[in-house]
Amino acid sequence: MNNRIRVLRAEHDWSQAEVADRLGVARQTVVALEAGKYAPSLPLAFKIGKLFGKPVEEIFDAESAT
Amino acid sequence: MKSSNPTAVANRNYLVEMALCMGAYVAVLVPAIWLLDRGGLTGPLKFAVAAAPVVPVVFVFIALLRYFGRTDEFERRMLLESLGLAGVITALLAATYGFLENAGLPHLSAWFTWAAFMGAWLIGRLIVSRYYGT
């Protein structure tokens, strides 16, 4: 599922490890999320939205969902 | 400073628990082999001593289950998918060799399945990691 996590992370000047720590996940999870290889659960998606201060639909592209 | 990230904590705890289990495994296996080699054991006691090393192995899987419950959702998915792949690969290997035994290959120990599963789990993990690009 395509998303804007990489762009939002760059805007905040955070490393993947920092985002992982803020979300309470492993860095490899952030890697897979950014690559669009892994679609997160609803709770994690909302957590990501809260972290970047954006609604979930502004971060994840529903059209690219498989 | 130690990370308070729950996934990092899960990794640390898993490593500590696995190390303890491995230590317990050696601590049980060595005397069990010694007692069996020495001879003199008979009946249920002999079987109990022979099977004793499986107890710490059970704790290995308990440690794995605890890790499964504590780690993040993506690692949980990779773990499950790699275990699923390992199951399929092992079943195919075991069935294939079973048929080859009909053609005259020697009968193998049950350890073959254990070793095959562990090897297949590693291969499964590599396939899953590659798929997700991690």
N, CA and C atoms of all chains as a GROMACS GRO file, in nm:
protein
  600
    1MET      N    1   0.085  -0.119   0.000
    1MET     CA    2   0.000   0.000   0.000
    1MET      C    3   0.089   0.125   0.000
    2ASN      N    4   0.072   0.207  -0.105
    2ASN     CA    5   0.156   0.328  -0.114
    2ASN      C    6   0.120   0.426  -0.001
    3ASN      N    7   0.219   0.500   0.040
    3ASN     CA    8   0.195   0.596   0.149
    3ASN      C    9   0.300   0.706   0.145
    4ARG      N   10   0.280   0.807   0.232
    4ARG     CA   11   0.369   0.924   0.233
    4ARG      C   12   0.460   0.924   0.356
    5ILE      N   13   0.479   0.810   0.416
    5ILE     CA   14   0.557   0.805   0.541
    5ILE      C   15   0.699   0.858   0.519
    6ARG      N   16   0.763   0.818   0.409
    6ARG     CA   17   0.901   0.861   0.384
    6ARG      C   18   0.910   1.014   0.374
    7VAL      N   19   0.813   1.072   0.301
    7VAL     CA   20   0.810   1.218   0.282
    7VAL      C   21   0.786   1.288   0.416
    8LEU      N   22   0.688   1.239   0.491
    8LEU     CA   23   0.656   1.300   0.621
    8LEU      C   24   0.773   1.287   0.718
    9ARG      N   25   0.840   1.173   0.711
    9ARG     CA   26   0.957   1.152   0.799
    9ARG      C   27   1.066   1.253   0.764
   10ALA      N   28   1.086   1.274   0.634
   10ALA     CA   29   1.189   1.369   0.591
   10ALA      C   30   1.152   1.511   0.636
   11GLU      N   31   1.024   1.544   0.629
   11GLU     CA   32   0.978   1.677   0.672
   11GLU      C   33   1.008   1.701   0.820
   12HIS      N   34   0.999   1.596   0.898
   12HIS     CA   35   1.027   1.607   1.042
   12HIS      C   36   1.175   1.586   1.074
   13ASP      N   37   1.251   1.551   0.969
   13ASP     CA   38   1.394   1.525   0.986
   13ASP      C   39   1.419   1.412   1.087
   14TRP      N   40   1.339   1.308   1.076
   14TRP     CA   41   1.354   1.192   1.164
   14TRP      C   42   1.420   1.078   1.085
   15SER      N   43   1.500   1.000   1.154
   15SER     CA   44   1.556   0.879   1.092
   15SER      C   45   1.450   0.767   1.102
   16GLN      N   46   1.473   0.659   1.028
   16GLN     CA   47   1.381   0.544   1.037
   16GLN      C   48   1.380   0.489   1.180
   17ALA      N   49   1.497   0.489   1.244
   17ALA     CA   50   1.507   0.437   1.381
   17ALA      C   51   1.426   0.524   1.478
   18GLU      N   52   1.431   0.657   1.456
   18GLU     CA   53   1.353   0.746   1.544
   18GLU      C   54   1.204   0.723   1.528
   19VAL      N   55   1.160   0.709   1.403
   19VAL     CA   56   1.017   0.683   1.379
   19VAL      C   57   0.979   0.549   1.442
   20ALA      N   58   1.067   0.448   1.427
   20ALA     CA   59   1.039   0.316   1.485
   20ALA      C   60   1.022   0.328   1.636
   21ASP      N   61   1.112   0.403   1.701
   21ASP     CA   62   1.103   0.419   1.846
   21ASP      C   63   0.974   0.491   1.886
   22ARG      N   64   0.938   0.594   1.809
   22ARG     CA   65   0.816   0.669   1.841
   22ARG      C   66   0.690   0.584   1.822
   23LEU      N   67   0.698   0.489   1.729
   23LEU     CA   68   0.582   0.402   1.705
   23LEU      C   69   0.586   0.275   1.789
   24GLY      N   70   0.702   0.247   1.848
   24GLY     CA   71   0.718   0.125   1.927
   24GLY      C   72   0.731   0.000   1.842
   25VAL      N   73   0.788   0.017   1.721
   25VAL     CA   74   0.807  -0.098   1.632
   25VAL      C   75   0.956  -0.110   1.598
   26ALA      N   76   0.991  -0.217   1.526
   26ALA     CA   77   1.129  -0.236   1.483
   26ALA      C   78   1.157  -0.148   1.361
   27ARG      N   79   1.284  -0.118   1.337
   27ARG     CA   80   1.319  -0.036   1.220
   27ARG      C   81   1.280  -0.105   1.090
   28GLN      N   82   1.293  -0.239   1.088
   28GLN     CA   83   1.257  -0.313   0.966
   28GLN      C   84   1.109  -0.294   0.931
   29THR      N   85   1.027  -0.267   1.034
   29THR     CA   86   0.883  -0.244   1.009
   29THR      C   87   0.864  -0.111   0.936
   30VAL      N   88   0.942  -0.009   0.976
   30VAL     CA   89   0.935   0.121   0.909
   30VAL      C   90   0.984   0.106   0.764
   31VAL      N   91   1.090   0.026   0.747
   31VAL     CA   92   1.144   0.001   0.612
   31VAL      C   93   1.036  -0.059   0.522
   32ALA      N   94   0.967  -0.162   0.572
   32ALA     CA   95   0.864  -0.230   0.492
   32ALA      C   96   0.743  -0.138   0.468
   33LEU      N   97   0.710  -0.057   0.568
   33LEU     CA   98   0.598   0.037   0.552
   33LEU      C   99   0.630   0.139   0.444
   34GLU      N  100   0.749   0.199   0.452
   34GLU     CA  101   0.787   0.303   0.356
   34GLU      C  102   0.792   0.248   0.213
   35ALA      N  103   0.834   0.122   0.202
   35ALA     CA  104   0.844   0.060   0.070
   35ALA      C  105   0.706   0.020   0.016
   36GLY      N  106   0.604   0.034   0.100
   36GLY     CA  107   0.470  -0.004   0.057
   36GLY      C  108   0.451  -0.154   0.049
   37LYS      N  109   0.543  -0.228   0.113
   37LYS     CA  110   0.537  -0.374   0.108
   37LYS      C  111   0.446  -0.430   0.217
   38TYR      N  112   0.423  -0.348   0.319
   38TYR     CA  113   0.343  -0.395   0.431
   38TYR      C  114   0.235  -0.293   0.463
   39ALA      N  115   0.110  -0.339   0.467
   39ALA     CA  116  -0.002  -0.252   0.505
   39ALA      C  117  -0.026  -0.271   0.655
   40PRO      N  118  -0.017  -0.164   0.733
   40PRO     CA  119  -0.028  -0.179   0.878
   40PRO      C  120  -0.171  -0.210   0.923
   41SER      N  121  -0.182  -0.258   1.046
   41SER     CA  122  -0.314  -0.279   1.106
   41SER      C  123  -0.377  -0.141   1.129
   42LEU      N  124  -0.507  -0.138   1.155
   42LEU     CA  125  -0.573  -0.010   1.184
   42LEU      C  126  -0.510   0.062   1.303
   43PRO      N  127  -0.486  -0.009   1.417
   43PRO     CA  128  -0.425   0.063   1.530
   43PRO      C  129  -0.291   0.127   1.495
   44LEU      N  130  -0.207   0.055   1.419
   44LEU     CA  131  -0.075   0.112   1.384
   44LEU      C  132  -0.093   0.227   1.285
   45ALA      N  133  -0.188   0.213   1.192
   45ALA     CA  134  -0.213   0.321   1.096
   45ALA      C  135  -0.256   0.449   1.169
   46PHE      N  136  -0.342   0.435   1.268
   46PHE     CA  137  -0.386   0.552   1.344
   46PHE      C  138  -0.272   0.611   1.426
   47LYS      N  139  -0.187   0.524   1.475
   47LYS     CA  140  -0.070   0.569   1.552
   47LYS      C  141   0.021   0.652   1.460
   48ILE      N  142   0.038   0.605   1.336
   48ILE     CA  143   0.121   0.676   1.239
   48ILE      C  144   0.058   0.812   1.208
   49GLY      N  145  -0.076   0.813   1.193
   49GLY     CA  146  -0.146   0.939   1.169
   49GLY      C  147  -0.125   1.037   1.283
   50LYS      N  148  -0.134   0.987   1.404
   50LYS     CA  149  -0.117   1.073   1.522
   50LYS      C  150   0.026   1.126   1.529
   51LEU      N  151   0.123   1.039   1.497
   51LEU     CA  152   0.264   1.080   1.503
   51LEU      C  153   0.291   1.197   1.409
   52PHE      N  154   0.235   1.190   1.288
   52PHE     CA  155   0.261   1.296   1.190
   52PHE      C  156   0.153   1.405   1.191
   53GLY      N  157   0.054   1.390   1.279
   53GLY     CA  158  -0.051   1.493   1.290
   53GLY      C  159  -0.137   1.503   1.165
   54LYS      N  160  -0.161   1.386   1.103
   54LYS     CA  161  -0.243   1.387   0.980
   54LYS      C  162  -0.344   1.273   0.987
   55PRO      N  163  -0.460   1.291   0.921
   55PRO     CA  164  -0.556   1.179   0.916
   55PRO      C  165  -0.499   1.064   0.832
   56VAL      N  166  -0.540   0.944   0.865
   56VAL     CA  167  -0.488   0.824   0.799
   56VAL      C  168  -0.500   0.832   0.646
   57GLU      N  169  -0.613   0.884   0.598
   57GLU     CA  170  -0.635   0.887   0.452
   57GLU      C  171  -0.544   0.985   0.381
   58GLU      N  172  -0.479   1.074   0.457
   58GLU     CA  173  -0.383   1.165   0.393
   58GLU      C  174  -0.244   1.104   0.388
   59ILE      N  175  -0.226   0.994   0.458
   59ILE     CA  176  -0.095   0.927   0.460
   59ILE      C  177  -0.096   0.805   0.369
   60PHE      N  178  -0.204   0.728   0.374
   60PHE     CA  179  -0.211   0.604   0.295
   60PHE      C  180  -0.301   0.623   0.174
   61ASP      N  181  -0.256   0.566   0.062
   61ASP     CA  182  -0.330   0.575  -0.063
   61ASP      C  183  -0.420   0.451  -0.075
   62ALA      N  184  -0.549   0.472  -0.048
   62ALA     CA  185  -0.643   0.359  -0.050
   62ALA      C  186  -0.652   0.294  -0.187
   63GLU      N  187  -0.628   0.373  -0.292
   63GLU     CA  188  -0.639   0.319  -0.429
   63GLU      C  189  -0.534   0.212  -0.458
   64SER      N  190  -0.418   0.224  -0.388
   64SER     CA  191  -0.309   0.129  -0.414
   64SER      C  192  -0.321   0.002  -0.330
   65ALA      N  193  -0.426  -0.003  -0.245
   65ALA     CA  194  -0.441  -0.120  -0.157
   65ALA      C  195  -0.471  -0.244  -0.239
   66THR      N  196  -0.410  -0.354  -0.198
   66THR     CA  197  -0.432  -0.479  -0.273
   66THR      C  198  -0.519  -0.573  -0.192
   67MET      N  199   2.234   0.399   2.639
   67MET     CA  200   2.112   0.380   2.716
   67MET      C  201   2.024   0.274   2.648
   68LYS      N  202   1.961   0.190   2.728
   68LYS     CA  203   1.875   0.087   2.672
   68LYS      C  204   1.746   0.149   2.617
   69SER      N  205   1.705   0.100   2.500
   69SER     CA  206   1.582   0.152   2.438
   69SER      C  207   1.460   0.103   2.514
   70SER      N  208   1.358   0.193   2.525
   70SER     CA  209   1.234   0.151   2.589
   70SER      C  210   1.129   0.112   2.485
   71ASN      N  211   1.172   0.113   2.357
   71ASN     CA  212   1.085   0.067   2.249
   71ASN      C  213   1.041  -0.077   2.280
   72PRO      N  214   0.909  -0.102   2.291
   72PRO     CA  215   0.865  -0.237   2.331
   72PRO      C  216   0.917  -0.350   2.241
   73THR      N  217   0.938  -0.318   2.113
   73THR     CA  218   0.990  -0.422   2.023
   73THR      C  219   1.137  -0.451   2.054
   74ALA      N  220   1.212  -0.345   2.087
   74ALA     CA  221   1.353  -0.365   2.125
   74ALA      C  222   1.361  -0.442   2.256
   75VAL      N  223   1.270  -0.412   2.349
   75VAL     CA  224   1.266  -0.484   2.477
   75VAL      C  225   1.234  -0.631   2.452
   76ALA      N  226   1.138  -0.656   2.360
   76ALA     CA  227   1.101  -0.794   2.327
   76ALA      C  228   1.222  -0.870   2.271
   77ASN      N  229   1.300  -0.803   2.184
   77ASN     CA  230   1.420  -0.866   2.127
   77ASN      C  231   1.520  -0.902   2.236
   78ARG      N  232   1.543  -0.805   2.327
   78ARG     CA  233   1.640  -0.828   2.436
   78ARG      C  234   1.596  -0.944   2.524
   79ASN      N  235   1.466  -0.942   2.564
   79ASN     CA  236   1.415  -1.048   2.651
   79ASN      C  237   1.424  -1.184   2.582
   80TYR      N  238   1.397  -1.185   2.453
   80TYR     CA  239   1.400  -1.312   2.377
   80TYR      C  240   1.542  -1.368   2.377
   81LEU      N  241   1.641  -1.280   2.354
   81LEU     CA  242   1.780  -1.327   2.351
   81LEU      C  243   1.821  -1.383   2.487
   82VAL      N  244   1.782  -1.312   2.595
   82VAL     CA  245   1.817  -1.358   2.730
   82VAL      C  246   1.749  -1.492   2.758
   83GLU      N  247   1.620  -1.502   2.726
   83GLU     CA  248   1.547  -1.626   2.753
   83GLU      C  249   1.601  -1.743   2.671
   84MET      N  250   1.638  -1.714   2.545
   84MET     CA  251   1.694  -1.820   2.461
   84MET      C  252   1.829  -1.867   2.515
   85ALA      N  253   1.910  -1.772   2.562
   85ALA     CA  254   2.041  -1.808   2.618
   85ALA      C  255   2.022  -1.896   2.742
   86LEU      N  256   1.924  -1.860   2.826
   86LEU     CA  257   1.897  -1.941   2.946
   86LEU      C  258   1.850  -2.082   2.906
   87CYS      N  259   1.764  -2.088   2.805
   87CYS     CA  260   1.713  -2.218   2.759
   87CYS      C  261   1.826  -2.305   2.704
   88MET      N  262   1.916  -2.242   2.628
   88MET     CA  263   2.028  -2.317   2.570
   88MET      C  264   2.120  -2.369   2.680
   89GLY      N  265   2.142  -2.284   2.782
   89GLY     CA  266   2.223  -2.326   2.897
   89GLY      C  267   2.157  -2.444   2.968
   90ALA      N  268   2.025  -2.435   2.987
   90ALA     CA  269   1.951  -2.544   3.052
   90ALA      C  270   1.957  -2.671   2.968
   91TYR      N  271   1.953  -2.652   2.834
   91TYR     CA  272   1.957  -2.768   2.743
   91TYR      C  273   2.088  -2.846   2.762
   92VAL      N  274   2.198  -2.771   2.763
   92VAL     CA  275   2.329  -2.835   2.781
   92VAL      C  276   2.337  -2.899   2.920
   93ALA      N  277   2.283  -2.827   3.020
   93ALA     CA  278   2.288  -2.876   3.158
   93ALA      C  279   2.208  -3.006   3.176
   94VAL      N  280   2.108  -3.027   3.092
   94VAL     CA  281   2.029  -3.151   3.101
   94VAL      C  282   2.084  -3.258   3.007
   95LEU      N  283   2.125  -3.214   2.886
   95LEU     CA  284   2.170  -3.310   2.784
   95LEU      C  285   2.295  -3.387   2.827
   96VAL      N  286   2.394  -3.315   2.879
   96VAL     CA  287   2.523  -3.379   2.913
   96VAL      C  288   2.505  -3.489   3.018
   97PRO      N  289   2.439  -3.459   3.133
   97PRO     CA  290   2.419  -3.568   3.230
   97PRO      C  291   2.328  -3.679   3.178
   98ALA      N  292   2.232  -3.645   3.092
   98ALA     CA  293   2.142  -3.748   3.038
   98ALA      C  294   2.221  -3.847   2.952
   99ILE      N  295   2.309  -3.793   2.866
   99ILE     CA  296   2.391  -3.881   2.781
   99ILE      C  297   2.486  -3.965   2.868
  100TRP      N  298   2.543  -3.899   2.969
  100TRP     CA  299   2.636  -3.970   3.059
  100TRP      C  300   2.566  -4.087   3.129
  101LEU      N  301   2.444  -4.060   3.180
  101LEU     CA  302   2.368  -4.165   3.250
  101LEU      C  303   2.333  -4.280   3.155
  102LEU      N  304   2.297  -4.246   3.032
  102LEU     CA  305   2.260  -4.352   2.935
  102LEU      C  306   2.382  -4.433   2.894
  103ASP      N  307   2.496  -4.364   2.875
  103ASP     CA  308   2.620  -4.432   2.836
  103ASP      C  309   2.671  -4.524   2.946
  104ARG      N  310   2.650  -4.479   3.071
  104ARG     CA  311   2.699  -4.557   3.186
  104ARG      C  312   2.627  -4.691   3.196
  105GLY      N  313   2.501  -4.690   3.144
  105GLY     CA  314   2.422  -4.813   3.148
  105GLY      C  315   2.359  -4.834   3.284
  106GLY      N  316   2.283  -4.943   3.295
  106GLY     CA  317   2.221  -4.976   3.423
  106GLY      C  318   2.080  -4.925   3.437
  107LEU      N  319   2.042  -4.828   3.353
  107LEU     CA  320   1.904  -4.777   3.361
  107LEU      C  321   1.813  -4.868   3.281
  108THR      N  322   1.696  -4.891   3.335
  108THR     CA  323   1.600  -4.977   3.263
  108THR      C  324   1.459  -4.918   3.274
  109GLY      N  325   1.372  -4.967   3.189
  109GLY     CA  326   1.229  -4.934   3.198
  109GLY      C  327   1.198  -4.786   3.184
  110PRO      N  328   1.093  -4.742   3.254
  110PRO     CA  329   1.046  -4.603   3.240
  110PRO      C  330   1.154  -4.500   3.274
  111LEU      N  331   1.241  -4.531   3.372
  111LEU     CA  332   1.346  -4.436   3.412
  111LEU      C  333   1.441  -4.410   3.295
  112LYS      N  334   1.475  -4.515   3.220
  112LYS     CA  335   1.564  -4.500   3.105
  112LYS      C  336   1.499  -4.408   3.000
  113PHE      N  337   1.370  -4.430   2.976
  113PHE     CA  338   1.300  -4.345   2.877
  113PHE      C  339   1.292  -4.200   2.927
  114ALA      N  340   1.268  -4.186   3.058
  114ALA     CA  341   1.255  -4.050   3.114
  114ALA      C  342   1.387  -3.975   3.099
  115VAL      N  343   1.500  -4.043   3.128
  115VAL     CA  344   1.631  -3.980   3.115
  115VAL      C  345   1.660  -3.946   2.969
  116ALA      N  346   1.626  -4.042   2.879
  116ALA     CA  347   1.652  -4.020   2.736
  116ALA      C  348   1.572  -3.901   2.683
  117ALA      N  349   1.450  -3.884   2.733
  117ALA     CA  350   1.362  -3.777   2.681
  117ALA      C  351   1.380  -3.645   2.758
  118ALA      N  352   1.455  -3.647   2.867
  118ALA     CA  353   1.468  -3.528   2.953
  118ALA      C  354   1.511  -3.401   2.878
  119PRO      N  355   1.605  -3.411   2.780
  119PRO     CA  356   1.648  -3.288   2.712
  119PRO      C  357   1.535  -3.216   2.638
  120VAL      N  358   1.423  -3.283   2.618
  120VAL     CA  359   1.314  -3.216   2.547
  120VAL      C  360   1.249  -3.109   2.636
  121VAL      N  361   1.267  -3.121   2.768
  121VAL     CA  362   1.205  -3.023   2.859
  121VAL      C  363   1.258  -2.882   2.832
  122PRO      N  364   1.392  -2.862   2.830
  122PRO     CA  365   1.439  -2.726   2.795
  122PRO      C  366   1.400  -2.683   2.654
  123VAL      N  367   1.383  -2.780   2.564
  123VAL     CA  368   1.340  -2.746   2.427
  123VAL      C  369   1.197  -2.690   2.431
  124VAL      N  370   1.114  -2.746   2.521
  124VAL     CA  371   0.979  -2.692   2.538
  124VAL      C  372   0.988  -2.545   2.582
  125PHE      N  373   1.085  -2.517   2.671
  125PHE     CA  374   1.102  -2.378   2.717
  125PHE      C  375   1.150  -2.286   2.604
  126VAL      N  376   1.224  -2.344   2.509
  126VAL     CA  377   1.265  -2.265   2.391
  126VAL      C  378   1.139  -2.217   2.317
  127PHE      N  379   1.044  -2.307   2.301
  127PHE     CA  380   0.922  -2.270   2.228
  127PHE      C  381   0.834  -2.176   2.312
  128ILE      N  382   0.841  -2.191   2.445
  128ILE     CA  383   0.767  -2.096   2.530
  128ILE      C  384   0.829  -1.957   2.513
  129ALA      N  385   0.964  -1.950   2.508
  129ALA     CA  386   1.032  -1.822   2.486
  129ALA      C  387   0.992  -1.763   2.351
  130LEU      N  388   0.979  -1.849   2.251
  130LEU     CA  389   0.938  -1.803   2.117
  130LEU      C  390   0.795  -1.748   2.120
  131LEU      N  391   0.708  -1.818   2.194
  131LEU     CA  392   0.568  -1.772   2.206
  131LEU      C  393   0.562  -1.638   2.278
  132ARG      N  394   0.643  -1.623   2.382
  132ARG     CA  395   0.647  -1.496   2.456
  132ARG      C  396   0.695  -1.384   2.365
  133TYR      N  397   0.797  -1.414   2.284
  133TYR     CA  398   0.849  -1.316   2.188
  133TYR      C  399   0.739  -1.279   2.088
  134PHE      N  400   0.666  -1.380   2.043
  134PHE     CA  401   0.558  -1.358   1.947
  134PHE      C  402   0.453  -1.261   2.005
  135GLY      N  403   0.426  -1.276   2.133
  135GLY     CA  404   0.327  -1.189   2.197
  135GLY      C  405   0.376  -1.049   2.223
  136ARG      N  406   0.507  -1.030   2.228
  136ARG     CA  407   0.562  -0.900   2.267
  136ARG      C  408   0.613  -0.817   2.149
  137THR      N  409   0.650  -0.884   2.040
  137THR     CA  410   0.712  -0.810   1.931
  137THR      C  411   0.605  -0.735   1.849
  138ASP      N  412   0.648  -0.658   1.749
  138ASP     CA  413   0.550  -0.580   1.674
  138ASP      C  414   0.478  -0.664   1.568
  139GLU      N  415   0.373  -0.607   1.512
  139GLU     CA  416   0.284  -0.684   1.424
  139GLU      C  417   0.351  -0.732   1.295
  140PHE      N  418   0.448  -0.654   1.246
  140PHE     CA  419   0.515  -0.693   1.122
  140PHE      C  420   0.607  -0.813   1.145
  141GLU      N  421   0.682  -0.808   1.257
  141GLU     CA  422   0.769  -0.920   1.290
  141GLU      C  423   0.684  -1.046   1.314
  142ARG      N  424   0.567  -1.027   1.377
  142ARG     CA  425   0.476  -1.140   1.401
  142ARG      C  426   0.435  -1.203   1.268
  143ARG      N  427   0.404  -1.117   1.172
  143ARG     CA  428   0.363  -1.168   1.040
  143ARG      C  429   0.478  -1.243   0.973
  144MET      N  430   0.600  -1.184   0.980
  144MET     CA  431   0.715  -1.251   0.916
  144MET      C  432   0.743  -1.386   0.982
  145LEU      N  433   0.728  -1.386   1.116
  145LEU     CA  434   0.752  -1.510   1.191
  145LEU      C  435   0.652  -1.617   1.147
  146LEU      N  436   0.525  -1.580   1.141
  146LEU     CA  437   0.422  -1.676   1.103
  146LEU      C  438   0.440  -1.724   0.959
  147GLU      N  439   0.470  -1.631   0.869
  147GLU     CA  440   0.486  -1.670   0.728
  147GLU      C  441   0.607  -1.760   0.710
  148SER      N  442   0.717  -1.730   0.782
  148SER     CA  443   0.837  -1.815   0.768
  148SER      C  444   0.811  -1.954   0.827
  149LEU      N  445   0.736  -1.959   0.939
  149LEU     CA  446   0.702  -2.090   0.998
  149LEU      C  447   0.610  -2.168   0.904
  150GLY      N  448   0.517  -2.098   0.839
  150GLY     CA  449   0.427  -2.164   0.744
  150GLY      C  450   0.504  -2.222   0.627
  151LEU      N  451   0.596  -2.142   0.573
  151LEU     CA  452   0.679  -2.190   0.462
  151LEU      C  453   0.762  -2.310   0.506
  152ALA      N  454   0.817  -2.301   0.628
  152ALA     CA  455   0.900  -2.411   0.682
  152ALA      C  456   0.816  -2.539   0.691
  153GLY      N  457   0.691  -2.527   0.735
  153GLY     CA  458   0.603  -2.643   0.745
  153GLY      C  459   0.581  -2.708   0.609
  154VAL      N  460   0.554  -2.624   0.509
  154VAL     CA  461   0.529  -2.677   0.375
  154VAL      C  462   0.655  -2.744   0.318
  155ILE      N  463   0.770  -2.675   0.332
  155ILE     CA  464   0.895  -2.731   0.278
  155ILE      C  465   0.927  -2.864   0.347
  156THR      N  466   0.911  -2.867   0.481
  156THR     CA  467   0.941  -2.990   0.556
  156THR      C  468   0.848  -3.104   0.516
  157ALA      N  469   0.720  -3.073   0.501
  157ALA     CA  470   0.624  -3.176   0.462
  157ALA      C  471   0.660  -3.234   0.325
  158LEU      N  472   0.698  -3.145   0.232
  158LEU     CA  473   0.734  -3.193   0.098
  158LEU      C  474   0.861  -3.279   0.102
  159LEU      N  475   0.961  -3.232   0.182
  159LEU     CA  476   1.086  -3.309   0.194
  159LEU      C  477   1.059  -3.446   0.255
  160ALA      N  478   0.979  -3.447   0.365
  160ALA     CA  479   0.952  -3.573   0.435
  160ALA      C  480   0.876  -3.669   0.344
  161ALA      N  481   0.776  -3.617   0.271
  161ALA     CA  482   0.698  -3.703   0.181
  161ALA      C  483   0.785  -3.756   0.068
  162THR      N  484   0.869  -3.665   0.012
  162THR     CA  485   0.956  -3.706  -0.099
  162THR      C  486   1.050  -3.818  -0.054
  163TYR      N  487   1.113  -3.796   0.064
  163TYR     CA  488   1.207  -3.899   0.111
  163TYR      C  489   1.134  -4.028   0.145
  164GLY      N  490   1.013  -4.014   0.200
  164GLY     CA  491   0.932  -4.133   0.231
  164GLY      C  492   0.911  -4.219   0.107
  165PHE      N  493   0.879  -4.153  -0.004
  165PHE     CA  494   0.859  -4.228  -0.130
  165PHE      C  495   0.990  -4.287  -0.179
  166LEU      N  496   1.100  -4.210  -0.160
  166LEU     CA  497   1.230  -4.261  -0.206
  166LEU      C  498   1.273  -4.384  -0.126
  167GLU      N  499   1.226  -4.391   0.000
  167GLU     CA  500   1.256  -4.511   0.080
  167GLU      C  501   1.196  -4.634   0.014
  168ASN      N  502   1.079  -4.616  -0.052
  168ASN     CA  503   1.017  -4.729  -0.125
  168ASN      C  504   1.107  -4.776  -0.238
  169ALA      N  505   1.194  -4.686  -0.287
  169ALA     CA  506   1.283  -4.720  -0.398
  169ALA      C  507   1.418  -4.771  -0.348
  170GLY      N  508   1.430  -4.785  -0.214
  170GLY     CA  509   1.551  -4.846  -0.162
  170GLY      C  510   1.644  -4.758  -0.081
  171LEU      N  511   1.613  -4.627  -0.070
  171LEU     CA  512   1.699  -4.543   0.014
  171LEU      C  513   1.682  -4.584   0.160
  172PRO      N  514   1.789  -4.566   0.242
  172PRO     CA  515   1.783  -4.612   0.382
  172PRO      C  516   1.680  -4.535   0.465
  173HIS      N  517   1.623  -4.603   0.564
  173HIS     CA  518   1.526  -4.540   0.654
  173HIS      C  519   1.599  -4.440   0.743
  174LEU      N  520   1.547  -4.318   0.751
  174LEU     CA  521   1.614  -4.213   0.830
  174LEU      C  522   1.552  -4.198   0.968
  175SER      N  523   1.632  -4.143   1.058
  175SER     CA  524   1.587  -4.116   1.194
  175SER      C  525   1.486  -4.001   1.193
  176ALA      N  526   1.404  -3.992   1.298
  176ALA     CA  527   1.307  -3.883   1.311
  176ALA      C  528   1.379  -3.748   1.321
  177TRP      N  529   1.508  -3.753   1.357
  177TRP     CA  530   1.587  -3.628   1.364
  177TRP      C  531   1.594  -3.558   1.229
  178PHE      N  532   1.578  -3.635   1.120
  178PHE     CA  533   1.581  -3.578   0.986
  178PHE      C  534   1.475  -3.468   0.975
  179THR      N  535   1.355  -3.496   1.027
  179THR     CA  536   1.245  -3.399   1.017
  179THR      C  537   1.275  -3.274   1.098
  180TRP      N  538   1.333  -3.294   1.216
  180TRP     CA  539   1.369  -3.180   1.302
  180TRP      C  540   1.470  -3.091   1.230
  181ALA      N  541   1.576  -3.154   1.181
  181ALA     CA  542   1.682  -3.078   1.113
  181ALA      C  543   1.626  -3.010   0.988
  182ALA      N  544   1.541  -3.084   0.914
  182ALA     CA  545   1.482  -3.028   0.792
  182ALA      C  546   1.396  -2.907   0.827
  183PHE      N  547   1.319  -2.917   0.935
  183PHE     CA  548   1.232  -2.805   0.973
  183PHE      C  549   1.313  -2.682   1.010
  184MET      N  550   1.421  -2.703   1.088
  184MET     CA  551   1.503  -2.588   1.129
  184MET      C  552   1.569  -2.523   1.007
  185GLY      N  553   1.618  -2.606   0.915
  185GLY     CA  554   1.680  -2.552   0.793
  185GLY      C  555   1.576  -2.480   0.708
  186ALA      N  556   1.456  -2.541   0.699
  186ALA     CA  557   1.349  -2.482   0.618
  186ALA      C  558   1.301  -2.350   0.679
  187TRP      N  559   1.305  -2.342   0.811
  187TRP     CA  560   1.262  -2.218   0.880
  187TRP      C  561   1.357  -2.104   0.841
  188LEU      N  562   1.487  -2.137   0.839
  188LEU     CA  563   1.587  -2.036   0.800
  188LEU      C  564   1.564  -1.992   0.655
  189ILE      N  565   1.542  -2.089   0.568
  189ILE     CA  566   1.517  -2.057   0.426
  189ILE      C  567   1.388  -1.975   0.414
  190GLY      N  568   1.285  -2.016   0.490
  190GLY     CA  569   1.157  -1.944   0.488
  190GLY      C  570   1.175  -1.800   0.532
  191ARG      N  571   1.257  -1.780   0.635
  191ARG     CA  572   1.282  -1.645   0.686
  191ARG      C  573   1.352  -1.559   0.579
  192LEU      N  574   1.449  -1.620   0.510
  192LEU     CA  575   1.521  -1.546   0.405
  192LEU      C  576   1.425  -1.507   0.292
  193ILE      N  577   1.336  -1.600   0.255
  193ILE     CA  578   1.240  -1.572   0.147
  193ILE      C  579   1.146  -1.459   0.189
  194VAL      N  580   1.095  -1.467   0.312
  194VAL     CA  581   1.000  -1.367   0.361
  194VAL      C  582   1.068  -1.230   0.372
  195SER      N  583   1.190  -1.228   0.426
  195SER     CA  584   1.264  -1.100   0.440
  195SER      C  585   1.288  -1.038   0.303
  196ARG      N  586   1.322  -1.122   0.207
  196ARG     CA  587   1.347  -1.072   0.072
  196ARG      C  588   1.219  -1.015   0.011
  197TYR      N  589   1.108  -1.084   0.035
  197TYR     CA  590   0.979  -1.041  -0.019
  197TYR      C  591   0.943  -0.901   0.034
  198TYR      N  592   0.965  -0.879   0.163
  198TYR     CA  593   0.928  -0.751   0.223
  198TYR      C  594   1.039  -0.646   0.211
  199GLY      N  595   1.154  -0.686   0.156
  199GLY     CA  596   1.264  -0.591   0.136
  199GLY      C  597   1.327  -0.542   0.264
  200THR      N  598   1.331  -0.629   0.367
  200THR     CA  599   1.391  -0.586   0.495
  200THR      C  600   1.530  -0.647   0.515
   0.00000   0.00000   0.00000
